[in-house]
Amino acid sequence: MQDMNDDYANGAYIPGAADYPLVWSKAAAAFRERLGPRAQLAISYGPSNRMAYDHFLPDGPVKGIMIFVHGGFWLKFDKSYWSHLAEGALANGWSVVMPSYDLCPDVRIAGITQQISQAIMKIAKGNTDPISLVGHSAGGHLVARMLAPGMLPSCIQARFTHVLPISPVANLEPLLKTSMNNEFGMDNMMAQAESPLHQPASRVPTTVWVGANERPAFLDQASWLVKAWSCNHVISKNAHHFNVIEALSDPGSKMIECLTTVS
């Protein structure tokens, strides 16, 4: 069996990769402190400690809700690393919600998918605001999964204005050939069932976003999903797997325009 560990090794090909988590964490903490009471933290949506989300509010009326789902190959990170990425949407009048979720091997990837569905149902409850979804890497997989038939009530899916998987893992089958599957515990049937690539195309406006300087495997993953769903495809020049998400903090970026425009 072909070993695909190197195909999905992002950090080994990004200069200064080891520094990124600390940079993210510090920027996120400073952002939460600056936001003060407009940062509503650790709102529970389920029984485990990690089943909680942070909700950031704009300075004025709320035009919609942007939900950001973090990556980390379903193995690491939590909501606390990404708070600063809310800045772009907040400046456009959208509130931003960032959930954490349980990680493998404590749960299977299918269980994480169900947790994100639970989070979205709680976030949507008690309001009628438009909702946009954005996720990075494993988070890109998770927001794409929310478009599967029956994953969420149709009344919630009907509120989605845009779904934006960034550098998503759309086909999980190649991960069976990596050592990460020791933690995932997937077989072929599980990998196929959890792959957005095999879902019917959704009518929700969708843009698959990826960095031009990403590993070939991630460029392939993005193009496979675009082809399967006949959806929009953006390749960011000079962007790699770790910095492609930075556009979320820019109020004037094309990425934010996609996520905060209601047609």
GUDO-530638 format. One record per residue: x, y, z of N, C-alpha, C, O, CB in turn. Coordinates in steps of 0.1 Angstrom, whole numbers, plus 2048, in hexadecimal, padded with zeros to 3 digits. Glycine has a CB too. Layout:
GUDO-530638
XYZXYZXYZXYZXYZ...
//
This chain:
GUDO-530638
8087F480080080080080980D80081280E8087F680080C8068167F780D8227F680C82A80380182C80980882B7EA81782F80881883881481584681081D84C80882583681C80B84C81580785A81180A86481C80486F81C7F985A80C81286182681486A83181A87782C81688283081E86383B82487682382A88281E82088B81682189781683687F81681788580F80D88C80780589680F8028A180B8048837FF80389281C7FA89A8248028A18307FC8A68397EF89282A80F8A182E8188A88388198B78348228BA82C8268A18398128BF83A8128CD83681E8D583D8258DC8368058D483B8208D384982B8DA8518388D884B8418E284B82B8D685F83B8CC8468498CA84184C8D28358588D383184A8BB83D8428D882E8458E08228418EF8248408F681A83C8DA81783F8F383083C90183384790783C84990284782E90383A84F91183885991784085391C84D84992384D86092283985A91985885591E86584891886A84191E87285492D86584590C86583890686883690487782A90687C8378F986184090187E83F8FE88D83A90B8958359098A084B8F989283D91688F83A92389682B92789582692F89D84292E89182492288B81792688880D92489480592E89781191F87C80C91989A8029178A58049228B07FA9278B58049098AB8109258B481292F8BE80D93D8B98079448C182092F8C38119408AD80C94D8A77FD94E8A77F89588AB81294E8997F79438A27E89438A27E29458B07D994C8B27E393689C7E893D8B97E293D8C77E394B8CD7DA9508D47EA9338D07EF9528CB7F195F8D17E89698CA7E29728D18009648D07E69698BD7DE9728B67CF9708BA7C897A8BC7DF9708A77CB9648BC7BD9618C07BA9668CE7B096B8D17BB9518BF7C49638D77C29688E57C19778E67B897D8ED7CD9638EE7C997E8DE7C998D8DE7BC9928D87B799C8DD7D59928D67B798B8CE7AA98F8C879F98E8D27979978D37A89868BC79E9828D97949808E379498B8EE78A9908F27949728E97A098E8F27A19998FD79D9A68F77969AE8FE7B099A9027A09A98EB79C9B68E578D9B78E37879C18E57A39B88D87879AB8E07799AB8DE7709AD8EB7659B18EA77599F8D67769A88F676F9AA9037629A390376199790076D9B99057579AA90774A9A390974499E8FC73A9978FC7419AC9107499A38F174499E8E474A9908E074698B8D67479A88D975298B8E975797D8E77509748F27539758FE76697C8E974696C8ED73F9648F67459568F574494F8EB72F9638F374C9519007559468FF74F93990574793990E76294990575392E8FF75092090574291E90773D91A91275891F91273A9208FD72B91D8FD72A90E8FA72E90A8EF7239268F37249069037238F89017188F48F670E8FB8F67208F190E71B8EA8EE7118E58E57108D68E67088CF8DF7158E98D77178D08F07168C18F271D8BD8FE7228C590671D8BA8E671D8B09017218AB90E7308AB9117348AC91D71D89D9107398AB9077478AB90B74D8BA90C7478C390774F8A49007588BB91375E8C89157628CF9087618DB90776A8C791D7668C78FE76A8CD8F175E8D18E875F8D88DE7728C48E97528CD8EC7468D08E47418DE8E97378DF8F073B8C58E57488E88E57458F68E87498FF8DD7528FC8D574C8FA8F674390B8DD7479158D27499228D87439268E373D9158C775192B8D27529398D574A9418CB74993E8BF76193E8D574394B8D073A9538C773F9628C873F9688D372B9528CB7439678BD7489758BC73E97E8B573997B8AA7569768B573B9898BC7309928B773699F8B17409A48B57279968C27309A38A67349B08A07309BC8A87279BB8B172F9B18917369C78A57329D48AC7269DA8A57289E489E73E9DD8AD71A9D48A670F9D98A07059CE89C7079C38A17129E18936FB9D08956F19C68916F89BA88A7019BC8826E69CB8896F39AE88D6F89A28876F19A08796E599F8796F69968906F999F86F6F499C8616F398D85E6EB9898556FC9A38576FB9858656FB97786270597086B70C9778736FF97485370696386A70F95B87371995486A71594C86170795287C72695686C73094E86573594486F73A94787A73B95786073593786B73A92C87474892786E74892386273092187575292887675F92387276391687976291688576A92E87476690C87176A8FF8777798FD87577D8FD8697618F38717808FB87F78F8FA87E7948EC87978C8E38797968FD88C7A08EC8757A78E08707B08DA87A7AF8DD8867AE8E38637B98D28757C38CB87D7C28BC87B7C58B48847C18CE88C7BD8B78707BB8A986C7B38A28777B58968797C98A386B7A98A887D7A08A28867A889D8937A289589A7988978807B48A18947BD89C89F7C28A78A87C68A38B37C98968987C18B38A57C78BE8AE7C08CB8AC7B78CD8A37D68BF8AB7C48D48B47BF8E28B57B08E38BB7AA8D98BD7BF8E88A77AC8EF8BD79F8F28C279C9008BF7A39078B879E8F08D27909058C378B9128BF79491E8C37949288BD77D9148C479C91C8CD7A49278D37AF92C8CA7B59378CD7AA9228E07B39258C07BE9298B77BA9328AC7C29388A57C491C8B17AD9348AA7A893A89D7A094789F79B94C8957A193089579E94C8AB7959578AE7979638A578E9698A179695B8BD7A49668A37A797289B7A297188C7A197C8867B697489B79F96588879A96487A78C96987978696A86E79B95587678696C88477897288477798088076D98587D77297089278398787F78399587D77D99A8707759A487079199A87E77F99386677A99785976B9978587649A085477F98E84E76598C85D75698B85D75099586774599B86475197D8607569968737509A087C7509AE8777469B58797599A088975A9B286F75A9BF86A7509C185F74C9CD85C7689C286374A9B685A73F9B78507329B58577289B38507429AD8457319B58647259B486B7209A686E7149A487271A9BB86372899C86B72498E86E72A98987B73598C87E72998586372298288372897B88F72F96F88A72D96A87F71D97889973896A89274195F88F74195589A7439588A674F96388C73E94889673E93D8A074993389D74B9308917309368A175192F8A775C9268A575A91A8AF75D91C8BA76A92D8A675690E8AA7559038B37628FB8B476A8FA8AA74A8FA8AE7648F58C076D8EA8C17658DD8C07598DD8BF7758EB8CF76D8D28BF7668C58BE7708BA8C477C8BD8C57628C18AF76B8AF8C77738A48CC77C89F8C17798A18B576B8988D278889A8C47928968BB7948878BA7918808C479F89D8BE7998828AF79D8758AD7A98728B67B287B8B779F87189E7AB8678BC7A385B8BB7988598C579184F8C57AC84F8BC7958648CD78A8638D777D8618D077485B8D578A8708DF77B8678C476F8658BC7748628AD77F8648AA7668718BC76B85D8A576E85A89776A86789076387089576584E89276F86888376C87487B75D87687975888187977387386E75686B87874786C87674187288373787988274185E87474786F88E74287589B74488489B73C88C8A074886F8A775088889675389789574989E88C7448A988F76189989174689788173C89D87772F89F87F7288AA87D73A89486B72A89588671E89788E71F8A28987158A989A71A88A89572A8A489E72C8AE8A872A8BC8A27248C58A77398AD8AF7308BE89672F8CB88F7208CD88B71C8D988C7388CB88271A8C388770B8C48847048C98916FB8D28907058B787F7078C389C7018C78A97048D68AC6FB8DD8B07058BE8B57108DA8AA7148E88AD70C8F18A47078FB8A97238EA8AA70B8EE8977038F788E6F58F88926EF9038917058F28806EF8ED8966E18ED89A6DF8F68A66D58FD8A76DC8DF89D6E88F58B06E78FE8BB6E990D8B76E29168BC6F08FA8C66F39108AF6F691D8AB6EA9238A36E692F8A570291E8A26E391B89B6D89208936CB92289B6C29298976D59168886CA91B8A76BE91B8AF6BB9298B46C49308B96BF9118BA6AF92E8B36AB93A8B96AE9478B16AC9528B66B193C8C66B29458A46B495089B6B194C88D6B094088A6C395689D6B09568846AE9538766B895986D6B695B8616A09588726C495C8736CF96286B6D49598606D494D8616DA9668756D995F8556E095884B6EC9528516F295785B6E496183F6F194684C6FC93F85170693C84670293783B6F893285871393F84871D93A83E72693184672993385272594683872C92783F73591D84574291E83E74391F83272F90F84474D91E84775A91D84176291484A76191585676192C84076B90C84477390384C78090184578190283876C8F584E78B8FE84C7988FC84779D8EE84979D8E98547A290684E7A28E883E7A88DB83E79E8D08437948CE83C7B48DB8477A08CA84F7958C18547888C985677E8C385579A8BB8617898D685A77D8DE85B7778E084E76A8E184E7818EB86177E8E08437788E18367708D58337668D682D7838E382B7768C983776E8BD8357618BE83D7568BA8387768B183B7628C38497568C385274B8CC84D73F8C984E75A8C786074F8D88487448E184373E8DC8367328DD83474A8EF8417468D582E7418CF8227378C482672D8C281F74C8C981973A8BC8307318B28347238B78397198B08387378AA8407238C483D7168C984270C8CB8367008CD8397188D68487118CA82A7088CB81E7028BD81A6FA8BD8117108D18137068B38217018A681D6F28A58216ED8AB82B70889A8246EA89E8186DB89D81B6D98978296DF88C82C6D58958116D189D8316CD89883E6D789B8496D58988556CC88A83D6E28A28466EC8A58506E78AF85A6EA8AF8666F98AA84A6DF8B98556D98C385D6CA8C48586C78C184D6E08D185B6C28C98616B48CC85C6B48D58506BC8DF84F6AC8D28686AB8D38476AA8DB83B6A88EA83E6AC8F283669F8D68326A18ED84969F8FB84C6AC90284F6AD90E84E6958FC8576B68FB8546C39018576CB90184B6D190C8486CA8F98626CB8F78436D38F78376CE90282D6D69088266D28E98306C190582E6BB90F8256C191D8296BF9278216AC90F8266C691F8356CC92C8396DA92E8356DF9398376CA92D8486E09238306EE92482C6F092D8206E992B8156F59168296F89388216FA94181670693D80E70793F8016FB94F81B71093781471D93380D72492981672492A82272693F80A72A91F81073291681774091681074191580472C90781674A91881875891A81376291081A76791482475C92881576490481476E8FB81977C90081477E90280876C8ED81478590381D79290881A79C8FC81B79D8F58267979138237A38F98117AD8ED8117A68E18177AC8DA8207B98F181979B8DD8127938D28197998C481579F8C280B7858D28157968BB81E7988AD81B78B8A78167828A581F79E8A48287898A680A77C8A380477B89480276F88E80277A8AA7F778688D80078687E7FF78F87880979B87A80978B87A7F078987181379186C81E79885F81B7A085A82378886A82A79585981079B84C80D7AB84C80C7B18438117968478007B18578077C08578077C68578157D18528177C58638007BE85C81F7C385C82D7C484E8337CB84C83D7BA8648357BE84482C7C08368317CE83282F7D28288367B682D8297D68398267E38358237ED83E82B7F983E8287E68368157E88448367F184C83F7F184784D7E883F8507ED85B83F7FB84A8547FC8458627F184C86B7EE84787680A8488687EC8578667E185D86E7D585486F7CD8558797DC86A8677D384A8667C88428677C98398747BF8328777C783985B7D483787A7D58308877CD8378917C783189A7E483088C7CB8458907C384C8997B484D8947AB84D89C7C885A89B7B284E8867A584F88179D8428827918428857A68538727A483788079D82A88179382787578982187779682888E79782D86A78D82C85E79081F85679B81A85578E83885578581A85078681084578181683977D82283977F80384978180F82E77D81582176E81A82176B82581C77E80B81676681282875881682875682383074E82C82C74F80B82E75D82483B75C83084376183D83C75C84783C76382F85176D83B83577384682E76A84B82376985782078084182876384181C75A84581174E84D81674A85781175683980974984782173D84D82773F85C82C73686482C73884583374B85F83174E86C83675587582C75988082F75886A84275587181F75C87981575288280E74987D80776387180B75389080F74A89980874A8967F97408997F274E8A780A7558917F475688E7E574A8857E07468867D57638877E274587D7E973B8737E672C8787E97238717E673D8667ED72B8847EE71E88A7F17188907E47208947DB71F8957FB70B8917E37058987D87098A77D970B8AD7E46F68977D870B8AD7CD70E8BC7CD7028C37D36F68C07D27108C07BE7068CE7DB6FB8D67E26F88E27D97008E67D17018DA7F06EC8E77DC6E88F37D56ED9007DD6EC90B7D86D98F47D56F28FE7E96F89097F070490E7E970D9067E56FC9057FF70691B7E77129217E071E91C7E871F91E7F47129307E07289167E17339107E77409157DF7409157D37329017E774A9187E775791B7E17629137E87639147F475A92B7E376990B7E17759047E678190C7E47849107D97768F67DF78890F7EF7939187EF7A09117F379F9087FC7919247F97AB9147EC7B790D7EF7C39167EC7C291E7E37B88FF7E87CE9147F37DA91B7F07E29157E47E39097E37E391C7FC7E891E7DC7EF9197D07FC9117D48009097CC7F39257C78019147E080E90E7E480B9027EE8148FF7F58179187EB7FF8FD7EE7FC8F17F68028E57F18078E47E57ED8F07F98028DA7F98078CD7F47FE8C97E97F28CC7E88068C38008038C27DF7FB8BD7D47EF8B57D87E48B67D18048B47CB7F08AE7E37E48A67E87D98AF7EB7CD8AC7E87E889E7F47DB8BB7F17D08C47F47CB8CC7E87BF8CF7E77D58CE7FF7D48CE7DE7CF8D47D27C68CA7CB7BB8CE7C57DB8D87C87C98BD7CB7C18B37C67B48B27CD7A98B17C77C88A57C67B48B27DA7A88B07E279E8BB7DF7928B97DD7AB8B17F17A38C87DD79B8D37DA7958D17CC7898D37CA7A38E07DA79D8CD7C27988CC7B578E8C17B37858C17AB7A48CA7AB7908B67BB7878AB7BA7798AF7BF76F8AC7B978B89F7C37788B77CA76B8BC7CF7658C67C57598C57C376D8C27DD76D8CE7C07688D87B67618D07AA7578D47A57738E17B17688C67A57638BF79A7578B779D74D8B779576E8B57957568B17A974B8A97AD73E8B27AF7338AE7AC74E8A27BA7418BE7B57358C77B87338D27AE7298D97AF7388CD7C673B8D37A473A8DE79A7398EC7A17308F379E72E8DC7917418EE7AB7418FA7B374C9047B07559007A87408F77C274C90F7B67579197B47649147BA76590C7C47539267BB76F9197B477D9147B87869207B87879277AE7829097AE78C9237C379692E7C47A39297C97A49217D37919397CE7AE92C7C27BB9287C57C39357C97C693D7C07C39207BA7C69377D57CD9437DA7DC9437D77E39397DB7CB9457E97E094D7D07EE94E7CC7F794F7D97F39567E27F195A7C28029497D980D94A7E38089467F180E9497FB8119597E47FD93E7F17F793A7FE7FA92B8007FA9237F77E893C7FF7FE92780D8009198107F591581A7EC91D81D80E9178167F690981F7EC9038277E990B8347DE90B83A7EF8F582A7F491183A7F29188477EE9268457E892B84F7FF91784E7F192D83A7EE93B83A7E293E8317DE94A8307FA9438357DD93482A7D19368217C593B8297BC9428237CE92A81A7C49398367B993D83E7BA94B8427B09518477B893484A7C59528407C795F8467BD96983F7BB9748467D59648437B89678347AF97082D7A297183579B97B8337AB96B81F79F96883E79396984679497585078997A85479195C84E7A09798537A198585C7A19928557A199D85B7AE9848647A09928487A099E8407929A283C78C99B8347A999C83378C9AD84177E9B083E77C9B282F7709B182A77B9BD8457869B68277849B88197889AD8107889AF80478B9C481578B9A181579099680D78499080577999180979798C81578898A7FA77E9837F27789777FA76C9747F878597D7E578097180277A96680A76F96B81376596581478696081377197681A76797C82375B98181A75098081F76D98882B75E98680F75298A80674997E80373D9808037589917F974F9738007479677FD73F96380973396080775195B7F974596481573E95F82173496982772C96482F74995C82B73497582372B97F82972298682071C99082373498A83172198181371898680970C97D80970D97180771F9877FC70098480A6F397C8096ED9817FD6E998D7FB6EA97F8166EB9787F36E497B7E76D597C7E86CE97F7DE6E89717DC
//
